[in-house]
Amino acid sequence: MKIASIVGARPQFIKCAPLSRELRKLHQEIIIHTGQHYDYEMDKVFFDELEIPQPDYNLGVGSGTHGFQTGEMLKKIEEVLIQEKPDLILVYGDTNSTLAGALSATKLQIEVGHIEAGMRSFDKSMPEEVNRVLTDHCSDYLFCPTQTAVDNLKRESIVKGVHLTGDVMVDALLDNRKIAERSQILDTLNLENKQYLVATVHRASNTDDRHNLEGIVDAFCELGEKIVFPLHPRTEKSLKKYGLYDRLIGKVKLTEPLSYLDFLQLLSRARRVLTDSGGIQKEAYILGVPCITLRDNTEWVETVENGWNMLVGVDKARIVKTAKEFEPGGEQRNIFGQGACKRISAAIGRN
Ligand code: UD1
């Protein structure tokens, strides 16, 4: 089969690395990069470090409003698909690049495969939730990381083309865990094993609302713990816009966005993680790092049910209390499977 993989944002590059390797054993693959993420630390560093094949196309779409960004992608992806005529396109997760890829292909009657299908937060105010639901409803192959995802799709009457494969992020993590141990990030930041917390924030509901961002910033400052906080460009801009950046100086260790290997090492040696990222909730679970999620809901409900993840939202007092006291209660069951990339590659062409 000729497959066009469509990627555009940081977590998609990470997931594409192990899957691309498997796909190329059985199929022909081209990579289309929408250009949604474009800074070196958000984009090229992952291609270099994870040895992902260079994209065949970079559409250079960049930033903008949701309508502008998605619209530009639709136009440009369509042009490439008409020229390349793939049998199937693959999209990942829940970004604007995911939706644009799925919609362009569906309208050209090209089959769509969705990696991380069936995830739901049941919160339509999240742009990612809209992207997920719409992408699932125009997909022919729905590659689900968990049984919860399969059940979510069934509730929406999607049963055909559903494959329970496990999570491709597990493959990325297992491929790189040992290599990440060579990272010098702890020395560079002057940190000791389990003597610090790591934090990440980038969800629009947290970065684009001054009140929410202030709750998080003040909690970090009040905690009195060593916190390392790699800043997503969206978050850095908002902190400066709302006059909150300076509050963190001297209290929290701010860094640029880190490479995958550096971040993996930083996370695996942290005592706890504070995050609003979906992927990091999973990685923390697999690495056995207690996770405090700065949201009111999660798609990765099993991490909460198993006692390793606490949803605390953006209330300052709640963040501080949980970050000081949270101890995981449950056994770390295998939720996310193993070998997803092999299963996905083998399932393609056999719907
Ligand atoms: C996007 C995804 C989100 C994913 C996240 C991973 C959507 C709706 N959201 O959010 O699901 O978890 O990527 O990071 O697709 N920017 C830069 N340099 C870059 C990239 C972004 O400066 O390399 C800035 C731009 O000013 C942009 C802002 O960050 O306006 C937000 O970027 P955008 O791509 O819209 O969404 P993310 O917040 O990264």
Boltz pocket constraint, residues with backbone or C-beta under 6 A from the ligand:
constraints:
  - pocket:
      binder: B
      contacts: [[A, 9], [A, 10], [A, 11], [A, 36], [A, 37], [A, 38], [A, 39], [A, 40], [A, 42], [A, 43], [A, 62], [A, 63], [A, 64], [A, 94], [A, 95], [A, 96], [A, 97], [A, 127], [A, 128], [A, 202], [A, 204], [A, 232], [A, 233], [A, 234]]
      max_distance: 6.0
